Amino acid sequence: MDRTFAALLVSAGAAVFVAVLGGCGTTTAGTPITVVREVVPPPPSTTTAVVAPPPTSIVVVEPRVTVTRAPVAPSLTPCQRLFSEGYSFDYAFSAWINAGRPLSWDADRDGYPCEQSYGNRN
Protein backbone atom coordinates (compact mmCIF):
# COMPACT_ATOMS: atom_id res chain seq x y z
CA MET A 1 0.00 0.00 0.00
CA ASP A 2 1.25 3.51 -0.81
CA ARG A 3 2.66 5.34 2.24
CA THR A 4 0.80 8.57 1.52
CA PHE A 5 -2.53 6.78 1.29
CA ALA A 6 -1.82 4.84 4.48
CA ALA A 7 -0.94 8.03 6.37
CA LEU A 8 -4.20 9.65 5.23
CA LEU A 9 -6.23 6.63 6.32
CA VAL A 10 -4.62 6.58 9.75
CA SER A 11 -5.12 10.33 10.22
CA ALA A 12 -8.73 10.24 9.05
CA GLY A 13 -9.47 7.18 11.16
CA ALA A 14 -8.04 8.83 14.28
CA ALA A 15 -10.10 11.97 13.69
CA VAL A 16 -13.32 10.02 13.25
CA PHE A 17 -12.57 7.88 16.32
CA VAL A 18 -11.92 10.89 18.53
CA ALA A 19 -14.99 12.75 17.16
CA VAL A 20 -17.30 9.81 17.79
CA LEU A 21 -16.11 9.27 21.33
CA GLY A 22 -16.24 12.95 22.04
CA GLY A 23 -12.76 13.08 23.39
CA CYS A 24 -13.26 10.16 25.79
CA GLY A 25 -14.33 12.35 28.72
CA THR A 26 -11.42 14.75 28.59
CA THR A 27 -11.73 18.42 29.40
CA THR A 28 -11.34 19.32 25.77
CA ALA A 29 -14.58 17.63 24.77
CA GLY A 30 -16.43 19.65 22.21
CA THR A 31 -13.41 21.60 20.97
CA PRO A 32 -12.70 21.33 17.28
CA ILE A 33 -10.03 18.82 16.30
CA THR A 34 -7.27 19.80 13.95
CA VAL A 35 -6.10 16.98 11.76
CA VAL A 36 -2.49 17.25 10.62
CA ARG A 37 -1.69 15.31 7.52
CA GLU A 38 1.84 14.56 6.51
CA VAL A 39 2.49 14.19 2.83
CA VAL A 40 5.22 11.63 2.32
CA PRO A 41 6.80 11.70 -1.12
CA PRO A 42 7.02 8.33 -2.84
CA PRO A 43 10.38 6.62 -2.62
CA PRO A 44 12.75 7.33 -5.48
CA SER A 45 12.26 4.89 -8.27
CA THR A 46 14.90 2.26 -8.20
CA THR A 47 15.50 -0.23 -10.89
CA THR A 48 16.14 -3.72 -9.67
CA ALA A 49 17.85 -6.01 -12.10
CA VAL A 50 17.27 -9.70 -11.70
CA VAL A 51 20.52 -11.49 -12.34
CA ALA A 52 20.58 -15.23 -12.77
CA PRO A 53 23.20 -17.07 -10.74
CA PRO A 54 26.18 -18.29 -12.69
CA PRO A 55 25.69 -21.76 -14.13
CA THR A 56 27.23 -24.58 -12.18
CA SER A 57 29.65 -26.60 -14.15
CA ILE A 58 31.40 -29.82 -13.34
CA VAL A 59 34.81 -30.33 -14.78
CA VAL A 60 36.07 -33.87 -14.94
CA VAL A 61 39.75 -34.20 -15.62
CA GLU A 62 40.83 -37.61 -16.77
CA PRO A 63 44.49 -38.43 -16.85
CA ARG A 64 45.90 -39.20 -20.24
CA VAL A 65 47.14 -42.72 -20.50
CA THR A 66 49.24 -43.69 -23.44
CA VAL A 67 49.68 -47.38 -24.08
CA THR A 68 52.62 -48.25 -26.22
CA ARG A 69 53.54 -51.72 -27.25
CA ALA A 70 56.80 -52.91 -28.53
CA PRO A 71 56.87 -52.96 -32.29
CA VAL A 72 56.07 -56.39 -33.57
CA ALA A 73 58.19 -57.73 -36.37
CA PRO A 74 56.03 -58.84 -39.29
CA SER A 75 57.85 -62.19 -39.48
CA LEU A 76 56.44 -63.46 -36.16
CA THR A 77 53.87 -66.23 -36.19
CA PRO A 78 50.60 -65.68 -34.31
CA CYS A 79 51.88 -67.85 -31.45
CA GLN A 80 55.16 -65.94 -31.21
CA ARG A 81 53.26 -62.63 -31.27
CA LEU A 82 50.89 -63.73 -28.46
CA PHE A 83 53.84 -64.98 -26.41
CA SER A 84 55.87 -61.76 -26.94
CA GLU A 85 52.88 -59.63 -25.90
CA GLY A 86 52.59 -61.56 -22.62
CA TYR A 87 49.43 -63.58 -23.20
CA SER A 88 49.03 -66.87 -21.35
CA PHE A 89 48.81 -70.30 -22.98
CA ASP A 90 45.10 -70.48 -22.05
CA TYR A 91 44.49 -67.27 -23.96
CA ALA A 92 46.51 -68.52 -26.96
CA PHE A 93 44.56 -71.80 -26.90
CA SER A 94 41.23 -69.89 -26.89
CA ALA A 95 42.48 -67.66 -29.71
CA TRP A 96 43.42 -70.77 -31.71
CA ILE A 97 39.93 -72.23 -31.20
CA ASN A 98 38.28 -68.92 -32.15
CA ALA A 99 40.45 -68.69 -35.27
CA GLY A 100 39.08 -72.06 -36.45
CA ARG A 101 42.02 -74.24 -35.29
CA PRO A 102 44.39 -73.35 -38.10
CA LEU A 103 47.04 -75.99 -38.76
CA SER A 104 49.77 -73.35 -38.95
CA TRP A 105 49.48 -72.85 -35.16
CA ASP A 106 49.89 -76.58 -34.39
CA ALA A 107 53.19 -77.66 -35.92
CA ASP A 108 53.07 -81.36 -34.89
CA ARG A 109 49.28 -81.68 -35.38
CA ASP A 110 48.65 -83.11 -31.91
CA GLY A 111 45.84 -80.67 -30.96
CA TYR A 112 47.94 -78.32 -28.83
CA PRO A 113 48.83 -75.03 -30.53
CA CYS A 114 51.84 -72.79 -29.91
CA GLU A 115 54.05 -75.54 -28.40
CA GLN A 116 57.13 -74.01 -29.94
CA SER A 117 56.47 -70.72 -28.10
CA TYR A 118 54.87 -71.93 -24.84
CA GLY A 119 56.46 -75.35 -24.59
CA ASN A 120 55.05 -78.87 -24.93
CA ARG A 121 51.58 -79.06 -23.32
CA ASN A 122 50.67 -82.73 -23.91
C-alpha positions in Angstrom: 0.0 0.0 0.0 1.3 3.5 -0.8 2.7 5.3 2.2 0.8 8.6 1.5 -2.5 6.8 1.3 -1.8 4.8 4.5 -0.9 8.0 6.4 -4.2 9.7 5.2 -6.2 6.6 6.3 -4.6 6.6 9.8 -5.1 10.3 10.2 -8.7 10.2 9.0 -9.5 7.2 11.2 -8.0 8.8 14.3 -10.1 12.0 13.7 -13.3 10.0 13.3 -12.6 7.9 16.3 -11.9 10.9 18.5 -15.0 12.7 17.2 -17.3 9.8 17.8 -16.1 9.3 21.3 -16.2 13.0 22.0 -12.8 13.1 23.4 -13.3 10.2 25.8 -14.3 12.4 28.7 -11.4 14.7 28.6 -11.7 18.4 29.4 -11.3 19.3 25.8 -14.6 17.6 24.8 -16.4 19.7 22.2 -13.4 21.6 21.0 -12.7 21.3 17.3 -10.0 18.8 16.3 -7.3 19.8 13.9 -6.1 17.0 11.8 -2.5 17.3 10.6 -1.7 15.3 7.5 1.8 14.6 6.5 2.5 14.2 2.8 5.2 11.6 2.3 6.8 11.7 -1.1 7.0 8.3 -2.8 10.4 6.6 -2.6 12.7 7.3 -5.5 12.3 4.9 -8.3 14.9 2.3 -8.2 15.5 -0.2 -10.9 16.1 -3.7 -9.7 17.8 -6.0 -12.1 17.3 -9.7 -11.7 20.5 -11.5 -12.3 20.6 -15.2 -12.8 23.2 -17.1 -10.7 26.2 -18.3 -12.7 25.7 -21.8 -14.1 27.2 -24.6 -12.2 29.7 -26.6 -14.1 31.4 -29.8 -13.3 34.8 -30.3 -14.8 36.1 -33.9 -14.9 39.8 -34.2 -15.6 40.8 -37.6 -16.8 44.5 -38.4 -16.9 45.9 -39.2 -20.2 47.1 -42.7 -20.5 49.2 -43.7 -23.4 49.7 -47.4 -24.1 52.6 -48.3 -26.2 53.5 -51.7 -27.3 56.8 -52.9 -28.5 56.9 -53.0 -32.3 56.1 -56.4 -33.6 58.2 -57.7 -36.4 56.0 -58.8 -39.3 57.9 -62.2 -39.5 56.4 -63.5 -36.2 53.9 -66.2 -36.2 50.6 -65.7 -34.3 51.9 -67.9 -31.5 55.2 -65.9 -31.2 53.3 -62.6 -31.3 50.9 -63.7 -28.5 53.8 -65.0 -26.4 55.9 -61.8 -26.9 52.9 -59.6 -25.9 52.6 -61.6 -22.6 49.4 -63.6 -23.2 49.0 -66.9 -21.3 48.8 -70.3 -23.0 45.1 -70.5 -22.1 44.5 -67.3 -24.0 46.5 -68.5 -27.0 44.6 -71.8 -26.9 41.2 -69.9 -26.9 42.5 -67.7 -29.7 43.4 -70.8 -31.7 39.9 -72.2 -31.2 38.3 -68.9 -32.1 40.4 -68.7 -35.3 39.1 -72.1 -36.5 42.0 -74.2 -35.3 44.4 -73.4 -38.1 47.0 -76.0 -38.8 49.8 -73.3 -38.9 49.5 -72.9 -35.2 49.9 -76.6 -34.4 53.2 -77.7 -35.9 53.1 -81.4 -34.9 49.3 -81.7 -35.4 48.7 -83.1 -31.9 45.8 -80.7 -31.0 47.9 -78.3 -28.8 48.8 -75.0 -30.5 51.8 -72.8 -29.9 54.0 -75.5 -28.4 57.1 -74.0 -29.9 56.5 -70.7 -28.1 54.9 -71.9 -24.8 56.5 -75.4 -24.6 55.0 -78.9 -24.9 51.6 -79.1 -23.3 50.7 -82.7 -23.9 
